Amino acid sequence: MSANDQLPWIQAERMLIRQVVTAGKPMLGVCLGGQQLAKAFGATIVPTTKEVGFGPVITSALARTRLTTKPKYQVLHWHGEGFTMPSNSEGLFSSPNWPNQGFQLGSAIGLQFHLESTPATLGELVNVDSDFINGSVLRESPSQILQTKFDPNCKVLLFHILDYLSHFNYNNE
């Protein structure tokens, strides 16, 4: 699935995202959601080096000020496209293979990688989409991906992001 797909619901979702963020309400977009957020505010979705499996993301100075003190996380990647940075956004995360792994735009944060996955959801993903793993720069087999232990710091980061977003004004109409 791509944010560039010409499906009616994709365009409608981007319009909703734009309304939510313009109203100052908090939003977290993950993978396709991050791409939708970026595209809703004028960025483009482009083919990238395919990252599928576990690999690093590096935190920017801004991310270390707002969200975490850690310079790097080992996260789950599952993408072959990425976003360019929307105007007025601030970079939060990068990887050695694609510089735009996460950004903040007002009350919203968009991520290209996955912090929300669990061993169970990863098992389902590998089961239904194992062909997508082929050609990844991370060079992991399906069994290697499934055997990788999730870094507990990733859940901590996810909760820090959600806590940070919870401070934005929900009721701003």
Secondary structure as GFF3:
##gff-version 3
##sequence-region A 1 173
A	DSSP	alpha_helix	8	22	.	.	.	ID=ss1
A	DSSP	beta_strand	27	30	.	.	.	ID=ss2
A	DSSP	alpha_helix	32	40	.	.	.	ID=ss3
A	DSSP	beta_strand	45	59	.	.	.	ID=ss4
A	DSSP	alpha_helix	61	66	.	.	.	ID=ss5
A	DSSP	beta_strand	72	83	.	.	.	ID=ss6
A	DSSP	beta_strand	90	94	.	.	.	ID=ss7
A	DSSP	beta_strand	102	105	.	.	.	ID=ss8
A	DSSP	beta_strand	108	111	.	.	.	ID=ss9
A	DSSP	alpha_helix	119	129	.	.	.	ID=ss10
A	DSSP	three_ten_helix	130	133	.	.	.	ID=ss11
A	DSSP	alpha_helix	142	147	.	.	.	ID=ss12
A	DSSP	alpha_helix	152	165	.	.	.	ID=ss13
###
